[in-house]
Amino acid sequence: MNQSVVLANMFVESHSPKLLDQVRQFVRDRRWPTAIEEAYVGRARQYILFHGKRHPRDLGAADVAAFLRHVAEHEQLTPSQQSRTHAAIQFLYRDVLNMLLPPIAHKSRPKQHPLSTGLGEKPVSPLLSITPTIAPVNPTPPRLLDRVHQAMRLGHYSRRTEEAYVGWIKRYIFFHQVRNPVEMGKSEIEQFLSHLAVQGHVSASTQNQAFSAMLFLYRKVLGIPLEHIDALRAKCPQHLPLVLTPDEVRSVLAQLQGLPLLISEMSYGNGMRLMECLHVRVKDIDFQRLEVTVRDGKGEKDRVTLLPQTLVQRLSDQLAKVRAGHVCDLDDGLGRAPLPYALAQKYVSADREWGWQYVFPASTHYKDRETGVRYRHHLHETVIQRAFRNAVQQAVISKPATFHTLRHAFATQLLASGYDIRTIQELLGHSSVETTMIYTHVLNQGGRGVRSPLDQLGTSGQPIQPRIG
């Protein structure tokens, strides 16, 4: 890249770094090569800096033409390079900002290539000529579901939430005979939600999830404000969390072995969720301070929780096994772990470093469909869930306990041991102390601590004799 582009990249985009993130995400959604992504983001950044960090929405065709002339003259671009530069700016306006610009004519004539004969060659138009190395800009606007995916990824929603919202939007569209959501509104949403409550018999939390998907579609994607939605919706019930006693936890853990046992003990020992346990990397464990750092937990929040001293030696043995496997992968040209967001571009070799490897890696590699790079991901959550479900059955426990029940048992045991509610809130990562207060029911033995009148009779199981006369 030329010196002017390199200098432009050194500036800090103080006016709107989110716009460049949008450009990057739009390119990735089209699964174009990384070279195109960097070129488009670099030209968009250079265009903004050329006009004094003004937002592209405040600029017009004359400003675009001035930028293109400046780049062509000062960087001495070939006709194909001019075409790529124009394609990047056109992509910024048409695909990212959803704006149409009038045709832009270049006043500077492209220099003839030294090897060109000039005989029988058609002039190269900077507006139309795009070399095969740069993917042509699709003139059709992105589809609705593609826009939903883009909006959710720009908002850093989790992949599970993204899949759920897209699924509800599909059901909403098919419920109304494949009508365009732009043509529908408040009444159609009320019909859909009422159908879920009456005919679908879905739970209150499921209704709320569908309602949130509708709000996201209209407000964030379509930009259509919604009035008050008056639909039949169930009231959210107040359920108490399912809790296992220490004896029940002990009997379940006795049925486990290997990694399922180690991960289950970690969850019961510090209250981490299943995916939080699996996402732990080597750098997140501090054996000296007996701490585990949870990265990007629920709500993209980091927190620090405790490391049970009982697991120190076994975790050290697990890391030794992972280290040996990582060295073998490096010898085979592998040893990469997927990095969050764009860290792989910022730190090129970080995915091979020991600190970024997963503590509980998968047994096989997978190939990233966008980059073609082979990574070793963490262990799949279904492996642990299946093992824990079988352990509950083998322990002959009638409660419908899942792996998440260990997190509830951790909180209730800390409360029963006398720890304050604020400490437990921070360890669990709850945003509000009201969420943690639901565990206080364990402090009230036998229904709010009340002794039954039947127990006060002292009958010891003997039938009460009826009174005669």
TALINMO-V590706 format. One record per run of one state. SS is the DSSP state (H for helix, E for strand, C for the rest). FROM is the first residue (numbers start at 1). TO is the last residue. If there is no record, write none. Layout:
BEGIN
SS/FROM/TO  SS/FROM/TO
END
This chain:
BEGIN
C/1/2  H/3/9  C/10/16  H/17/29  C/30/33  H/34/50  C/51/55  H/56/58  C/59/60  H/61/75  C/76/78  H/79/96  C/97/143  H/144/154  C/155/158  H/159/175  C/176/180  H/181/183  C/184/185  H/186/198  C/199/203  H/204/221  C/222/245  H/246/253  C/254/257  H/258/270  C/271/273  H/274/278  C/279/280  E/281/281  H/282/284  E/285/286  C/287/290  E/291/294  C/295/302  E/303/306  C/307/308  H/309/331  C/332/342  H/343/346  C/347/349  H/350/352  C/353/353  H/354/356  C/357/357  E/358/358  C/359/360  E/361/361  C/362/365  E/366/367  C/368/373  E/374/375  C/376/377  E/378/378  C/379/380  H/381/394  C/395/404  H/405/416  C/417/420  H/421/428  C/429/432  H/433/443  C/444/452  H/453/457  C/458/469
END
